């Protein structure tokens, strides 16, 4: 039977298609997320001075730009033994939490909310523009969360997309006292909005329980940074956790990079990343909460308890990624408030003389671990660069989920349109970032 | 108006700016029929539209097919962002052949049966189809995009003309510091003073305006050239971004242009970061493609 192709998958970041391969009886045999057009960032940067590394890698992905910048900057800093001042780390973290808030808000509102809100409507109506026509307020309220993230990112990063504040060694500008107060005020207004959104997402997931179940569970071990006091975007060891009570392996950034094994899938330019001796791992919001057991902030953890009671813990159903995203937004909100309230530290940046070196930069990007490996020569020129993006880890899990969804939808009995909707919904549960994976 | 947004190979950053227009975003979707925008809508086929905003570059046959369709179905086609206008940062991949790049990434002999054929050279979209207006910027700022859209949606497409970032820059011109050629990694620039005069590579004099000179003025970071080359660079007799900047740096440092050039060891990344793929500048690329390939260790 001919392959079923969904081209292109809409309401995701970047261009990709889904190909469902069926046997003669029409039963799904394989399901792929295909994306072509590798852009060669890791290759074109060879020979570049470390100064140009940060602005160039930022252009890998607009939605995750600060994460690429910080990961690259940290790799340079490790190469040259630079100690980033505490205040600079704080500004960077603020920018990262701001972008995480923005990115999750876009994934939830613009990309996935229509699936949850209008699961059986005509595809032409399943988008925020149609929702805006009938209920302007609901779209505005959700988009306000995106705006809040953008605002924090703009103040801490200098620009909302492709920030200019991050440089190897620190940041160039602090957030002024007046801006800090203004941001805090804006943050305090968002609490009820976040709680309300979390309530709605939880309600919608319950209402769509059949879809949640039909997309199946992911049993692969989870991989995330574990800073020790909840979920963090920087620092701490990377932990691979096989499940509750299961084996936990801790790796420092260098060990993590060394244990990543990439291979070609043959059907897509997205290279598959696995961990040596472990195989597939899951990264992203679900993996972060599964590994850390909680968020480490009051409001997010209170919401988490409710979710645990309903869906069990660790979370295995992939569609609960949406719930993990809204909880992470609450956590981001609390983290931003904390970072803004803390007394300002000393120093913004350090400089270094170029020297030969090797370094790793690991950060938690919105959809999972982002790993940079870098080698520079004595002139500060890049000799080697490796980038592993979150979707490269998750692609195995995502394709299993697509197949599971196709099988549950009973491709033979139900219309292709129904299968197509379910498969796209499944893909959006991972908020796949194609530009990052096709760096 | 019937409006569409199409992304080719891109970072999707321009889409994020569209979503960041705040109140104007609602005006945009309220007053116009946004009939195709894969990041917002489920519409799979591009319908006939009055205005199409196109971002990204043509990376392979698939992108080319979509670009051709876009040209056929759009009354007016706008190149949005520096990638579409000048090739942007992804244009740096032009230093390596497509085959070699894929070989380095996927290994010798790796095949992808369903992969569309790759392009031999990266080019801005106006190298493939006619473009009615350009809005460069990486990404274009919210205000810039808003003003552009207001004009475009009233049927008036703005032209490509523009002054330079220096004309908007608020730093003060000062006597050359004579501190030598410097990089941000190893030196902290003095606040409020011209970065070029301090010996840093700043592309402000050769980059089109419209950004408010945010990087040099507000952050003390040299201009990287993200709005693309200004008209003086793109019109005969075609200034050379590398040579022009080296001359200015030579004046600031008291060294010869050649001596500065020898210290700036990554000409493609430093002087052509956003426009290496621009065909009008191909002959200006220092040393041609071969030199860049050499730098990559070939």
Interface residues (C-beta under 8 A of the other chain):
Chain A: X7 X8 X10 X11 X12 X13 X14 X15 X19 X34 X36 X37 X38 X39 X40 X41 X42 X43 X44 X45 X46 X47 X48 X49 X50 X51 X52 X55 X56 X59 X60 X61 X62 X63 X65 X76 X80 X102 X106 X110 X111 X123 X124 X126 X127 X128 X129 X132 X136 X140 X143 X146 X147 X150 X158 X159 X160 X161 X162 X164 X165 X167 X168 X169 X172 X173 X264 X266 X267 X268 X269 X271 X349 X351 X352 X353 X354 X379 X380 X381 X383 X424 X435 X438
Chain B: X7 X8 X9 X10 X11 X12 X13 X14 X15 X16 X17 X19 X20 X22 X25 X26 X29 X30 X34 X38 X39 X40 X41 X42 X43 X44 X59 X60 X62 X63 X88 X89 X90 X92 X93 X95 X96 X101 X102 X104 X105 X106 X107 X110 X111 X112 X113 X114 X115 X116 X138 X139 X141 X142 X183 X184 X185 X186 X187 X188 X214 X215 X218 X219 X220 X221 X224 X226 X264 X265 X266 X268 X269 X270 X273 X292 X295 X296 X297
